[in-house]
Protein backbone atom coordinates (compact mmCIF):
# COMPACT_ATOMS: atom_id res chain seq x y z
CA UNK A 1 0.00 0.00 0.00
CA UNK A 2 1.27 3.46 -0.91
CA UNK A 3 1.18 6.14 1.74
CA UNK A 4 0.44 9.77 0.91
CA UNK A 5 3.11 12.21 2.04
CA UNK A 6 0.69 14.96 3.06
CA UNK A 7 -2.65 15.05 4.86
CA UNK A 8 -4.55 15.30 1.58
CA UNK A 9 -2.30 13.41 -0.79
CA UNK A 10 -4.19 12.27 -3.86
CA UNK A 11 -7.53 12.12 -2.06
CA UNK A 12 -10.53 13.95 -3.45
CA UNK A 13 -10.87 17.64 -2.48
CA UNK A 14 -13.81 17.11 -0.15
CA UNK A 15 -11.69 14.87 2.05
CA UNK A 16 -9.11 17.62 2.46
CA UNK A 17 -11.75 19.56 4.40
CA UNK A 18 -12.03 16.86 7.07
CA UNK A 19 -10.89 17.87 10.52
CA UNK A 20 -9.12 15.58 12.98
CA UNK A 21 -12.33 15.42 15.00
CA UNK A 22 -14.36 14.25 12.04
CA UNK A 23 -11.79 11.59 11.17
CA UNK A 24 -11.92 10.34 14.74
CA UNK A 25 -15.69 10.06 14.39
CA UNK A 26 -15.24 8.16 11.15
CA UNK A 27 -12.97 5.69 12.89
CA UNK A 28 -15.52 5.25 15.67
CA UNK A 29 -18.46 4.48 13.43
CA UNK A 30 -16.45 2.08 11.27
CA UNK A 31 -15.20 0.28 14.39
CA UNK A 32 -18.77 -0.22 15.59
CA UNK A 33 -19.99 -1.47 12.24
CA UNK A 34 -16.94 -3.70 11.97
CA UNK A 35 -17.77 -5.42 15.23
CA UNK A 36 -21.40 -5.76 14.18
CA UNK A 37 -20.30 -7.37 10.95
CA UNK A 38 -18.26 -9.99 12.78
CA UNK A 39 -21.20 -11.03 14.93
CA UNK A 40 -23.71 -11.00 12.09
CA UNK A 41 -21.64 -13.18 9.77
CA UNK A 42 -20.46 -15.79 12.26
CA UNK A 43 -23.51 -17.99 11.78
CA UNK A 44 -23.04 -17.90 8.03
CA UNK A 45 -19.37 -18.75 8.35
CA UNK A 46 -20.25 -21.72 10.49
CA UNK A 47 -22.23 -23.35 7.72
CA UNK A 48 -19.40 -22.77 5.24
CA UNK A 49 -16.71 -24.19 7.51
CA UNK A 50 -18.77 -27.12 8.68
CA UNK A 51 -18.95 -28.41 5.14
CA UNK A 52 -15.16 -28.82 5.25
CA UNK A 53 -14.84 -29.96 8.86
CA UNK A 54 -17.69 -30.98 11.20
CA UNK A 55 -20.29 -29.79 13.66
CA UNK A 56 -17.61 -28.01 15.69
CA UNK A 57 -17.93 -24.86 13.62
CA UNK A 58 -21.70 -24.64 14.06
CA UNK A 59 -21.46 -25.17 17.80
CA UNK A 60 -18.62 -22.67 18.18
CA UNK A 61 -20.45 -19.96 16.28
CA UNK A 62 -23.63 -20.54 18.26
CA UNK A 63 -21.67 -20.23 21.51
CA UNK A 64 -20.15 -16.92 20.38
CA UNK A 65 -23.31 -15.36 19.01
CA UNK A 66 -25.40 -16.31 22.03
CA UNK A 67 -22.83 -15.41 24.69
CA UNK A 68 -23.36 -12.47 27.04
CA UNK A 69 -19.64 -12.21 27.89
CA UNK A 70 -17.84 -9.96 25.42
CA UNK A 71 -14.43 -10.28 27.12
CA UNK A 72 -14.44 -14.05 26.85
CA UNK A 73 -15.42 -13.87 23.20
CA UNK A 74 -12.66 -11.35 22.49
CA UNK A 75 -10.15 -13.79 23.96
CA UNK A 76 -11.60 -16.80 22.12
CA UNK A 77 -11.97 -15.40 18.60
CA UNK A 78 -8.24 -15.65 17.66
CA UNK A 79 -8.38 -19.45 17.92
CA UNK A 80 -11.33 -19.40 15.54
CA UNK A 81 -9.32 -17.26 13.11
CA UNK A 82 -6.47 -19.79 13.16
CA UNK A 83 -8.99 -22.55 12.48
CA UNK A 84 -10.47 -20.91 9.42
CA UNK A 85 -7.07 -19.72 8.14
CA UNK A 86 -5.82 -23.30 8.35
CA UNK A 87 -8.54 -24.40 5.94
CA UNK A 88 -7.05 -22.13 3.28
CA UNK A 89 -3.70 -23.94 3.30
CA UNK A 90 -3.06 -26.51 0.60
CA UNK A 91 -5.48 -27.02 -2.25
CA UNK A 92 -7.06 -24.04 -3.96
CA UNK A 93 -9.66 -22.71 -1.49
CA UNK A 94 -13.23 -22.05 -2.48
CA UNK A 95 -14.71 -18.58 -2.83
CA UNK A 96 -16.98 -19.29 0.14
CA UNK A 97 -14.11 -20.12 2.48
CA UNK A 98 -12.10 -17.12 1.35
CA UNK A 99 -15.03 -14.79 2.01
CA UNK A 100 -15.70 -16.37 5.39
CA UNK A 101 -12.05 -15.92 6.37
CA UNK A 102 -12.17 -12.33 5.18
CA UNK A 103 -15.23 -11.50 7.25
CA UNK A 104 -13.82 -12.92 10.46
CA UNK A 105 -10.29 -11.54 10.12
CA UNK A 106 -11.43 -8.09 9.07
CA UNK A 107 -14.13 -7.63 11.65
CA UNK A 108 -12.02 -8.90 14.57
CA UNK A 109 -9.56 -6.15 13.71
CA UNK A 110 -11.93 -3.66 15.36
CA UNK A 111 -11.19 -5.28 18.73
CA UNK A 112 -7.37 -5.19 18.67
CA UNK A 113 -4.56 -2.63 18.72
CA UNK A 114 -3.87 -0.50 15.61
CA UNK A 115 -0.82 -2.44 14.46
CA UNK A 116 -2.61 -5.80 14.58
CA UNK A 117 -5.68 -4.21 13.06
CA UNK A 118 -3.75 -3.10 9.99
CA UNK A 119 -2.32 -6.57 9.51
CA UNK A 120 -5.69 -8.29 9.93
CA UNK A 121 -7.51 -5.96 7.59
CA UNK A 122 -4.81 -6.28 4.93
CA UNK A 123 -5.28 -10.04 5.07
CA UNK A 124 -9.07 -9.74 5.16
CA UNK A 125 -9.20 -7.48 2.13
CA UNK A 126 -6.88 -9.82 0.26
CA UNK A 127 -9.13 -12.78 1.07
CA UNK A 128 -12.23 -10.83 0.03
CA UNK A 129 -10.73 -9.76 -3.28
CA UNK A 130 -9.65 -13.32 -4.07
CA UNK A 131 -12.98 -14.83 -3.05
CA UNK A 132 -15.06 -12.23 -4.86
CA UNK A 133 -12.99 -12.60 -8.02
CA UNK A 134 -13.38 -16.39 -7.93
CA UNK A 135 -17.13 -15.96 -7.74
CA UNK A 136 -17.41 -13.57 -10.68
CA UNK A 137 -14.96 -11.77 -12.95
CA UNK A 138 -16.89 -8.50 -12.54
CA UNK A 139 -15.51 -8.39 -9.00
CA UNK A 140 -11.89 -8.81 -10.06
CA UNK A 141 -9.39 -5.96 -9.61
CA UNK A 142 -12.00 -3.32 -8.76
CA UNK A 143 -9.44 -1.32 -6.85
CA UNK A 144 -7.35 -0.84 -10.00
CA UNK A 145 -10.16 0.78 -12.03
CA UNK A 146 -10.72 4.52 -12.34
CA UNK A 147 -13.93 5.56 -10.62
CA UNK A 148 -16.00 5.80 -13.80
CA UNK A 149 -15.07 2.28 -14.86
CA UNK A 150 -15.60 1.10 -11.26
CA UNK A 151 -19.16 2.47 -11.23
CA UNK A 152 -19.96 0.84 -14.55
CA UNK A 153 -18.62 -2.51 -13.36
CA UNK A 154 -20.58 -2.35 -10.09
CA UNK A 155 -23.81 -1.51 -11.92
CA UNK A 156 -23.38 -4.76 -13.83
CA UNK A 157 -23.41 -6.90 -10.68
CA UNK A 158 -26.45 -9.13 -10.29
CA UNK A 159 -28.15 -11.08 -7.48
CA UNK A 160 -25.80 -14.04 -7.93
CA UNK A 161 -22.92 -11.83 -6.80
CA UNK A 162 -24.77 -10.35 -3.82
CA UNK A 163 -22.98 -12.14 -0.98
CA UNK A 164 -19.53 -11.60 -2.47
CA UNK A 165 -20.29 -7.92 -3.14
CA UNK A 166 -21.34 -7.35 0.47
CA UNK A 167 -18.36 -9.27 1.85
CA UNK A 168 -15.97 -7.23 -0.28
CA UNK A 169 -17.59 -3.96 0.82
CA UNK A 170 -17.35 -4.98 4.49
CA UNK A 171 -13.68 -5.96 4.16
CA UNK A 172 -12.91 -2.73 2.36
CA UNK A 173 -14.64 -0.74 5.10
CA UNK A 174 -12.61 -2.48 7.81
CA UNK A 175 -9.40 -1.80 5.88
CA UNK A 176 -10.29 1.90 5.60
CA UNK A 177 -10.93 2.01 9.34
CA UNK A 178 -7.54 0.49 10.14
CA UNK A 179 -5.79 2.90 7.76
CA UNK A 180 -7.81 6.02 8.56
CA UNK A 181 -4.60 8.02 9.02
CA UNK A 182 -4.06 7.66 5.27
CA UNK A 183 -6.20 10.14 3.32
CA UNK A 184 -5.89 7.96 0.25
CA UNK A 185 -7.58 5.14 2.14
CA UNK A 186 -10.30 7.44 3.47
CA UNK A 187 -10.91 8.67 -0.06
CA UNK A 188 -11.96 5.15 -1.05
CA UNK A 189 -15.14 5.42 1.01
CA UNK A 190 -17.01 6.46 -2.13
CA UNK A 191 -16.30 3.02 -3.58
CA UNK A 192 -17.53 1.28 -0.45
CA UNK A 193 -20.72 3.33 -0.53
CA UNK A 194 -21.25 2.41 -4.17
CA UNK A 195 -20.88 -1.30 -3.40
CA UNK A 196 -23.26 -1.06 -0.43
CA UNK A 197 -25.77 0.85 -2.55
CA UNK A 198 -25.63 -1.90 -5.16
CA UNK A 199 -26.36 -4.49 -2.46
CA UNK A 200 -29.46 -2.54 -1.51
CA UNK A 201 -30.52 -2.20 -5.14
CA UNK A 202 -30.24 -5.97 -5.60
CA UNK A 203 -31.89 -6.99 -2.31
CA UNK A 204 -33.10 -4.32 0.08
CA UNK A 205 -33.44 -6.79 2.95
CA UNK A 206 -30.15 -8.65 2.52
CA UNK A 207 -28.45 -9.54 5.83
CA UNK A 208 -31.39 -8.06 7.75
CA UNK A 209 -30.71 -4.68 6.18
CA UNK A 210 -26.99 -4.77 7.02
CA UNK A 211 -26.05 -2.55 4.08
CA UNK A 212 -28.56 0.04 5.31
CA UNK A 213 -26.79 0.19 8.67
CA UNK A 214 -23.42 0.71 7.01
CA UNK A 215 -24.76 3.44 4.75
CA UNK A 216 -26.57 5.09 7.65
CA UNK A 217 -23.26 5.34 9.48
CA UNK A 218 -21.36 6.57 6.45
CA UNK A 219 -23.94 9.22 5.52
CA UNK A 220 -23.78 10.68 9.05
CA UNK A 221 -20.00 10.81 9.46
CA UNK A 222 -19.95 14.35 8.08
CA UNK A 223 -22.29 17.27 8.91
CA UNK A 224 -24.35 18.73 6.03
CA UNK A 225 -21.94 21.65 5.71
CA UNK A 226 -19.17 19.20 4.79
CA UNK A 227 -21.15 17.05 2.39
CA UNK A 228 -22.90 14.71 4.82
CA UNK A 229 -26.48 13.64 4.17
CA UNK A 230 -27.98 12.97 7.60
CA UNK A 231 -31.56 12.58 6.38
CA UNK A 232 -30.47 9.85 4.01
CA UNK A 233 -28.63 8.33 6.95
CA UNK A 234 -31.78 8.44 9.07
CA UNK A 235 -33.77 6.64 6.38
CA UNK A 236 -31.13 3.89 6.26
CA UNK A 237 -31.14 3.50 10.06
CA UNK A 238 -34.91 3.27 10.16
CA UNK A 239 -34.91 0.63 7.44
CA UNK A 240 -32.29 -1.45 9.28
CA UNK A 241 -34.37 -1.31 12.46
CA UNK A 242 -37.53 -2.25 10.55
CA UNK A 243 -35.94 -5.25 8.87
CA UNK A 244 -34.65 -6.67 12.16
CA UNK A 245 -38.05 -6.01 13.78
CA UNK A 246 -36.26 -3.91 16.38
CA UNK A 247 -34.33 -6.89 17.73
CA UNK A 248 -30.93 -5.75 16.48
CA UNK A 249 -30.35 -3.22 19.26
CA UNK A 250 -27.06 -1.85 17.95
CA UNK A 251 -28.90 -0.23 15.02
CA UNK A 252 -30.69 2.06 17.48
CA UNK A 253 -27.46 2.88 19.30
CA UNK A 254 -25.68 3.92 16.11
CA UNK A 255 -28.80 5.85 15.04
CA UNK A 256 -28.71 7.79 18.31
CA UNK A 257 -24.95 8.31 18.32
CA UNK A 258 -24.57 9.30 14.68
CA UNK A 259 -27.81 10.99 13.64
CA UNK A 260 -29.53 12.28 16.78
CA UNK A 261 -26.36 13.88 18.11
CA UNK A 262 -25.55 15.49 14.78
CA UNK A 263 -29.05 16.94 14.53
CA UNK A 264 -29.02 17.89 18.22
CA UNK A 265 -32.23 15.93 18.83
CA UNK A 266 -32.07 14.90 22.48
CA UNK A 267 -35.62 13.55 22.51
CA UNK A 268 -34.86 11.07 19.74
CA UNK A 269 -31.43 10.31 21.19
CA UNK A 270 -32.73 9.47 24.66
CA UNK A 271 -35.77 7.57 23.39
CA UNK A 272 -33.71 5.28 21.20
CA UNK A 273 -31.19 4.56 23.96
CA UNK A 274 -33.88 3.92 26.56
CA UNK A 275 -35.58 1.47 24.20
CA UNK A 276 -32.29 -0.40 23.91
CA UNK A 277 -31.78 -0.49 27.67
CA UNK A 278 -35.33 -1.71 28.29
CA UNK A 279 -35.24 -4.44 25.64
CA UNK A 280 -34.57 -8.12 26.26
CA UNK A 281 -31.09 -8.68 24.78
CA UNK A 282 -31.52 -12.44 24.44
CA UNK A 283 -32.25 -13.03 20.76
CA UNK A 284 -30.93 -16.02 18.82
CA UNK A 285 -27.63 -15.08 17.15
CA UNK A 286 -27.86 -11.48 18.41
CA UNK A 287 -27.38 -11.82 22.17
CA UNK A 288 -23.72 -10.80 22.27
CA UNK A 289 -24.09 -7.72 20.09
CA UNK A 290 -27.24 -6.74 21.99
CA UNK A 291 -25.43 -6.93 25.33
CA UNK A 292 -22.73 -4.68 23.92
CA UNK A 293 -25.39 -2.32 22.58
CA UNK A 294 -26.98 -2.03 26.02
CA UNK A 295 -23.61 -1.22 27.62
CA UNK A 296 -23.03 1.52 25.06
CA UNK A 297 -26.58 2.82 25.44
CA UNK A 298 -26.20 3.23 29.20
CA UNK A 299 -22.93 5.10 28.73
CA UNK A 300 -24.36 7.42 26.06
CA UNK A 301 -27.54 8.10 28.03
CA UNK A 302 -25.57 8.99 31.15
CA UNK A 303 -23.73 11.65 29.11
CA UNK A 304 -26.84 12.99 27.36
CA UNK A 305 -27.43 16.12 29.43
CA UNK A 306 -23.77 17.09 29.21
CA UNK A 307 -23.82 16.81 25.40
CA UNK A 308 -27.18 18.50 24.80
C-alpha positions as CSV (number, residue, x, y, z in Angstrom):
1,X,0.0,0.0,0.0
2,X,1.3,3.5,-0.9
3,X,1.2,6.1,1.7
4,X,0.4,9.8,0.9
5,X,3.1,12.2,2.0
6,X,0.7,15.0,3.1
7,X,-2.7,15.1,4.9
8,X,-4.6,15.3,1.6
9,X,-2.3,13.4,-0.8
10,X,-4.2,12.3,-3.9
11,X,-7.5,12.1,-2.1
12,X,-10.5,14.0,-3.4
13,X,-10.9,17.6,-2.5
14,X,-13.8,17.1,-0.2
15,X,-11.7,14.9,2.1
16,X,-9.1,17.6,2.5
17,X,-11.7,19.6,4.4
18,X,-12.0,16.9,7.1
19,X,-10.9,17.9,10.5
20,X,-9.1,15.6,13.0
21,X,-12.3,15.4,15.0
22,X,-14.4,14.2,12.0
23,X,-11.8,11.6,11.2
24,X,-11.9,10.3,14.7
25,X,-15.7,10.1,14.4
26,X,-15.2,8.2,11.1
27,X,-13.0,5.7,12.9
28,X,-15.5,5.3,15.7
29,X,-18.5,4.5,13.4
30,X,-16.5,2.1,11.3
31,X,-15.2,0.3,14.4
32,X,-18.8,-0.2,15.6
33,X,-20.0,-1.5,12.2
34,X,-16.9,-3.7,12.0
35,X,-17.8,-5.4,15.2
36,X,-21.4,-5.8,14.2
37,X,-20.3,-7.4,11.0
38,X,-18.3,-10.0,12.8
39,X,-21.2,-11.0,14.9
40,X,-23.7,-11.0,12.1
41,X,-21.6,-13.2,9.8
42,X,-20.5,-15.8,12.3
43,X,-23.5,-18.0,11.8
44,X,-23.0,-17.9,8.0
45,X,-19.4,-18.7,8.4
46,X,-20.2,-21.7,10.5
47,X,-22.2,-23.4,7.7
48,X,-19.4,-22.8,5.2
49,X,-16.7,-24.2,7.5
50,X,-18.8,-27.1,8.7
51,X,-18.9,-28.4,5.1
52,X,-15.2,-28.8,5.3
53,X,-14.8,-30.0,8.9
54,X,-17.7,-31.0,11.2
55,X,-20.3,-29.8,13.7
56,X,-17.6,-28.0,15.7
57,X,-17.9,-24.9,13.6
58,X,-21.7,-24.6,14.1
59,X,-21.5,-25.2,17.8
60,X,-18.6,-22.7,18.2
61,X,-20.5,-20.0,16.3
62,X,-23.6,-20.5,18.3
63,X,-21.7,-20.2,21.5
64,X,-20.2,-16.9,20.4
65,X,-23.3,-15.4,19.0
66,X,-25.4,-16.3,22.0
67,X,-22.8,-15.4,24.7
68,X,-23.4,-12.5,27.0
69,X,-19.6,-12.2,27.9
70,X,-17.8,-10.0,25.4
71,X,-14.4,-10.3,27.1
72,X,-14.4,-14.0,26.9
73,X,-15.4,-13.9,23.2
74,X,-12.7,-11.4,22.5
75,X,-10.2,-13.8,24.0
76,X,-11.6,-16.8,22.1
77,X,-12.0,-15.4,18.6
78,X,-8.2,-15.6,17.7
79,X,-8.4,-19.4,17.9
80,X,-11.3,-19.4,15.5
81,X,-9.3,-17.3,13.1
82,X,-6.5,-19.8,13.2
83,X,-9.0,-22.5,12.5
84,X,-10.5,-20.9,9.4
85,X,-7.1,-19.7,8.1
86,X,-5.8,-23.3,8.3
87,X,-8.5,-24.4,5.9
88,X,-7.0,-22.1,3.3
89,X,-3.7,-23.9,3.3
90,X,-3.1,-26.5,0.6
91,X,-5.5,-27.0,-2.3
92,X,-7.1,-24.0,-4.0
93,X,-9.7,-22.7,-1.5
94,X,-13.2,-22.0,-2.5
95,X,-14.7,-18.6,-2.8
96,X,-17.0,-19.3,0.1
97,X,-14.1,-20.1,2.5
98,X,-12.1,-17.1,1.3
99,X,-15.0,-14.8,2.0
100,X,-15.7,-16.4,5.4
101,X,-12.1,-15.9,6.4
102,X,-12.2,-12.3,5.2
103,X,-15.2,-11.5,7.3
104,X,-13.8,-12.9,10.5
105,X,-10.3,-11.5,10.1
106,X,-11.4,-8.1,9.1
107,X,-14.1,-7.6,11.7
108,X,-12.0,-8.9,14.6
109,X,-9.6,-6.1,13.7
110,X,-11.9,-3.7,15.4
111,X,-11.2,-5.3,18.7
112,X,-7.4,-5.2,18.7
113,X,-4.6,-2.6,18.7
114,X,-3.9,-0.5,15.6
115,X,-0.8,-2.4,14.5
116,X,-2.6,-5.8,14.6
117,X,-5.7,-4.2,13.1
118,X,-3.7,-3.1,10.0
119,X,-2.3,-6.6,9.5
120,X,-5.7,-8.3,9.9
121,X,-7.5,-6.0,7.6
122,X,-4.8,-6.3,4.9
123,X,-5.3,-10.0,5.1
124,X,-9.1,-9.7,5.2
125,X,-9.2,-7.5,2.1
126,X,-6.9,-9.8,0.3
127,X,-9.1,-12.8,1.1
128,X,-12.2,-10.8,0.0
129,X,-10.7,-9.8,-3.3
130,X,-9.6,-13.3,-4.1
131,X,-13.0,-14.8,-3.1
132,X,-15.1,-12.2,-4.9
133,X,-13.0,-12.6,-8.0
134,X,-13.4,-16.4,-7.9
135,X,-17.1,-16.0,-7.7
136,X,-17.4,-13.6,-10.7
137,X,-15.0,-11.8,-12.9
138,X,-16.9,-8.5,-12.5
139,X,-15.5,-8.4,-9.0
140,X,-11.9,-8.8,-10.1
141,X,-9.4,-6.0,-9.6
142,X,-12.0,-3.3,-8.8
143,X,-9.4,-1.3,-6.8
144,X,-7.4,-0.8,-10.0
145,X,-10.2,0.8,-12.0
146,X,-10.7,4.5,-12.3
147,X,-13.9,5.6,-10.6
148,X,-16.0,5.8,-13.8
149,X,-15.1,2.3,-14.9
150,X,-15.6,1.1,-11.3
151,X,-19.2,2.5,-11.2
152,X,-20.0,0.8,-14.6
153,X,-18.6,-2.5,-13.4
154,X,-20.6,-2.4,-10.1
155,X,-23.8,-1.5,-11.9
156,X,-23.4,-4.8,-13.8
157,X,-23.4,-6.9,-10.7
158,X,-26.5,-9.1,-10.3
159,X,-28.1,-11.1,-7.5
160,X,-25.8,-14.0,-7.9
161,X,-22.9,-11.8,-6.8
162,X,-24.8,-10.4,-3.8
163,X,-23.0,-12.1,-1.0
164,X,-19.5,-11.6,-2.5
165,X,-20.3,-7.9,-3.1
166,X,-21.3,-7.3,0.5
167,X,-18.4,-9.3,1.9
168,X,-16.0,-7.2,-0.3
169,X,-17.6,-4.0,0.8
170,X,-17.4,-5.0,4.5
171,X,-13.7,-6.0,4.2
172,X,-12.9,-2.7,2.4
173,X,-14.6,-0.7,5.1
174,X,-12.6,-2.5,7.8
175,X,-9.4,-1.8,5.9
176,X,-10.3,1.9,5.6
177,X,-10.9,2.0,9.3
178,X,-7.5,0.5,10.1
179,X,-5.8,2.9,7.8
180,X,-7.8,6.0,8.6
181,X,-4.6,8.0,9.0
182,X,-4.1,7.7,5.3
183,X,-6.2,10.1,3.3
184,X,-5.9,8.0,0.2
185,X,-7.6,5.1,2.1
186,X,-10.3,7.4,3.5
187,X,-10.9,8.7,-0.1
188,X,-12.0,5.1,-1.0
189,X,-15.1,5.4,1.0
190,X,-17.0,6.5,-2.1
191,X,-16.3,3.0,-3.6
192,X,-17.5,1.3,-0.5
193,X,-20.7,3.3,-0.5
194,X,-21.2,2.4,-4.2
195,X,-20.9,-1.3,-3.4
196,X,-23.3,-1.1,-0.4
197,X,-25.8,0.8,-2.6
198,X,-25.6,-1.9,-5.2
199,X,-26.4,-4.5,-2.5
200,X,-29.5,-2.5,-1.5
201,X,-30.5,-2.2,-5.1
202,X,-30.2,-6.0,-5.6
203,X,-31.9,-7.0,-2.3
204,X,-33.1,-4.3,0.1
205,X,-33.4,-6.8,2.9
206,X,-30.2,-8.7,2.5
207,X,-28.4,-9.5,5.8
208,X,-31.4,-8.1,7.8
209,X,-30.7,-4.7,6.2
210,X,-27.0,-4.8,7.0
211,X,-26.0,-2.6,4.1
212,X,-28.6,0.0,5.3
213,X,-26.8,0.2,8.7
214,X,-23.4,0.7,7.0
215,X,-24.8,3.4,4.7
216,X,-26.6,5.1,7.6
217,X,-23.3,5.3,9.5
218,X,-21.4,6.6,6.5
219,X,-23.9,9.2,5.5
220,X,-23.8,10.7,9.0
221,X,-20.0,10.8,9.5
222,X,-20.0,14.3,8.1
223,X,-22.3,17.3,8.9
224,X,-24.3,18.7,6.0
225,X,-21.9,21.7,5.7
226,X,-19.2,19.2,4.8
227,X,-21.1,17.0,2.4
228,X,-22.9,14.7,4.8
229,X,-26.5,13.6,4.2
230,X,-28.0,13.0,7.6
231,X,-31.6,12.6,6.4
232,X,-30.5,9.8,4.0
233,X,-28.6,8.3,6.9
234,X,-31.8,8.4,9.1
235,X,-33.8,6.6,6.4
236,X,-31.1,3.9,6.3
237,X,-31.1,3.5,10.1
238,X,-34.9,3.3,10.2
239,X,-34.9,0.6,7.4
240,X,-32.3,-1.4,9.3
241,X,-34.4,-1.3,12.5
242,X,-37.5,-2.2,10.5
243,X,-35.9,-5.3,8.9
244,X,-34.7,-6.7,12.2
245,X,-38.0,-6.0,13.8
246,X,-36.3,-3.9,16.4
247,X,-34.3,-6.9,17.7
248,X,-30.9,-5.7,16.5
249,X,-30.3,-3.2,19.3
250,X,-27.1,-1.9,17.9
251,X,-28.9,-0.2,15.0
252,X,-30.7,2.1,17.5
253,X,-27.5,2.9,19.3
254,X,-25.7,3.9,16.1
255,X,-28.8,5.8,15.0
256,X,-28.7,7.8,18.3
257,X,-24.9,8.3,18.3
258,X,-24.6,9.3,14.7
259,X,-27.8,11.0,13.6
260,X,-29.5,12.3,16.8
261,X,-26.4,13.9,18.1
262,X,-25.5,15.5,14.8
263,X,-29.1,16.9,14.5
264,X,-29.0,17.9,18.2
265,X,-32.2,15.9,18.8
266,X,-32.1,14.9,22.5
267,X,-35.6,13.6,22.5
268,X,-34.9,11.1,19.7
269,X,-31.4,10.3,21.2
270,X,-32.7,9.5,24.7
271,X,-35.8,7.6,23.4
272,X,-33.7,5.3,21.2
273,X,-31.2,4.6,24.0
274,X,-33.9,3.9,26.6
275,X,-35.6,1.5,24.2
276,X,-32.3,-0.4,23.9
277,X,-31.8,-0.5,27.7
278,X,-35.3,-1.7,28.3
279,X,-35.2,-4.4,25.6
280,X,-34.6,-8.1,26.3
281,X,-31.1,-8.7,24.8
282,X,-31.5,-12.4,24.4
283,X,-32.3,-13.0,20.8
284,X,-30.9,-16.0,18.8
285,X,-27.6,-15.1,17.1
286,X,-27.9,-11.5,18.4
287,X,-27.4,-11.8,22.2
288,X,-23.7,-10.8,22.3
289,X,-24.1,-7.7,20.1
290,X,-27.2,-6.7,22.0
291,X,-25.4,-6.9,25.3
292,X,-22.7,-4.7,23.9
293,X,-25.4,-2.3,22.6
294,X,-27.0,-2.0,26.0
295,X,-23.6,-1.2,27.6
296,X,-23.0,1.5,25.1
297,X,-26.6,2.8,25.4
298,X,-26.2,3.2,29.2
299,X,-22.9,5.1,28.7
300,X,-24.4,7.4,26.1
301,X,-27.5,8.1,28.0
302,X,-25.6,9.0,31.1
303,X,-23.7,11.7,29.1
304,X,-26.8,13.0,27.4
305,X,-27.4,16.1,29.4
306,X,-23.8,17.1,29.2
307,X,-23.8,16.8,25.4
308,X,-27.2,18.5,24.8
